[in-house]
Amino acid sequence: MQFPSSPAPHVVRPHSVSRVMGLVLVMLIPATVVHILLYGSGLLLQIVIATIAALGTEAIMLGLRHRPLRPALVDCSAPVTAVLLAFALPPLAPWWLAASGAAFAIIFAKHLFGGLGRNLFNPAMIGYAALLLSFPAQMTLWPEPGVTPRPGFLDTALIVLTGTPPDALAWDAITGATPLDAVRTGLIIGQTMQETRAASLFGAYGGKGSEWLALAIFAGGIGLLATKIIRWHIPVAMLGTMIVMTGFLHSLDPGMYPDVLFQLTSGATLLGAFFIACDPVTTAASERGRLLFGAGVGALVVIIRTWGHYPDGVAFAVLIMNAFVPLLDRCTVPRIYGHTQRP
């Protein structure tokens, strides 16, 4: 007796691409609000510019590849890349920085690899790394949290669109070094951590107000875990490795190496742990592989911040470990029963 049946697949996963990407954007809302309170409205402009550039580039590349436009444009993958890139950019960066970074990410990190699901490297971090290497001066225009006078929305828009502050403001008055930059510079000139952190730039744990931004990102990360958009392996492995390495170095010389809370609440640590390194396309497939991937990212972040040229290092750590994903999968994904391993 035959029974009517529908075509495969017969088991449908509850998460579609658009739902996963949409939830990622929703979980970034608390961090967006806190970021605006700390640094002004520039992030909103960067998000809008990067999103328009990402969607426009996506449409052009799909047209060149003779692929349908609507499925790719509504799956929210391009906006996620744009928003993560916007978070990595200074809020007052000129508009062409966000636009070119988003376009570069979509073209070179996504479509040249075959599109969504086939890219080896995280697109947002590829875009950020390209901008950091190409335009280092523009990538340092970070406003100091709580600085006065803070540019209003119209002044912020003018700065972003023209690349020049209005006559009543100056770059030196509204921008300054980030906490990680200040620590790196202070240690280079022979200051201790205690002397460096005596500046007004620093708060209780990291930069002034950075603990609130870290808490907002952490809350979004817990939301991703609760909705099973990400799994715990990478965040736990990355943050655990950073805690162990930072705690060991700080115990050796507290005047030379920052403490654990400073490392966790500064830069893109938590954003990297929950929103960047957990990209399902560019990370390992097995649980053991994800643990090794997260541990590698955490170790590289501490190494780059301590002895490298760049003060943060999250983007480069993620991209380096992205390159090791095929090897991690080869070593950790169990063999299928009945198949022999290729030499």
Steps between C-alpha positions, in 0.01 A plus 500: 500500500638843409441814703514853357807691608650840432846549349807511724607646734251344739655649817493880489718696737318775693761763411507654154783727386280808522381409851854437625633823352196694618548379858867599486394853405240507778755389761726787393236761588605538870863552398392751235307705756788504751751578223295806397475618862878472538627620162214690339282428200780422256442126522151538350642683199772240456240220514279668239791572264654154536163328454416693184846425359479132596155449347594694187818299453310178568250585226776585251692179570186286479420662165850432370473138615151465347348406835152596625501820703213468745608192706846641569385856563238404760703242697660782709852364455624819333352726774666286769836546328432875475398539865798306634730707280334821624566398861869462417526845336546831681159672520639816338678323214430647153215337308717349231680290761184308594386481137829369363549259792153351454545470123841337542359252751211397274713469186826348621397309812160374382428485128848416375479190720163403352254689719342445839601171659818457297718781630809402696551832683262714703388774256464778759849439634646486149347841432627639830853362450518647150399843631739483795794413277407753230379800701655480850465873569125509434451187712622680814231773511330362812317754722578484868194385701329785685714770339349847470412662275360188333389548137123488456332297231530771232866567582567125503334462160707790367822341627415160353389637163777756453784348703557836673366625834314835509690817586389492865656156551842348442616141467717530810203622703260221409726198438773327694682173552302187580579327834694225322695762303575695818623190683722395212647851466549533875689173525719593203611824668571322827188570706350236726142383465411695814645823358332451163159428650509816711390697192139620472449271202471197728211384716467239771603205283587609147428818313251747641158341460637196317364266767145607407563431133654165595194413708269590209698280260508222760122521539463467123736203502295328770195561281672324209583206726146486641346494152759241388628720221852434626644230725711548809825344380663797327411776751602285798823383337597848379422686823637218718830502312525877532426484872767235561769669290425852624481387862836323469673799339346746749617286790854510364511882477189706583677816390573366154192295410131602530261306721226262388208744531680759288558247223141376507334843500732672252493500124301240311554211741137415576375602156755261355413218738124502442433667164811466282687180583173301516419554132381147407645517148857590591550292813563132563222245458561271799478580870870423554585713200298794636675472835839506330387785274383713795814425700715598204316830455534581872871417507570705187310802638715502814820449299420779253395741774808425709777474244346593163476824307122541522339583836184287464565197282156334501451535124841358412464218754167395349633517143810295587287231663259509202792383289550200732136387484554244217782343703289500818215332315732242351642413843184516712198406286429126551530279196177373346440131570595291198736760352878501524699816565673637194880507514 
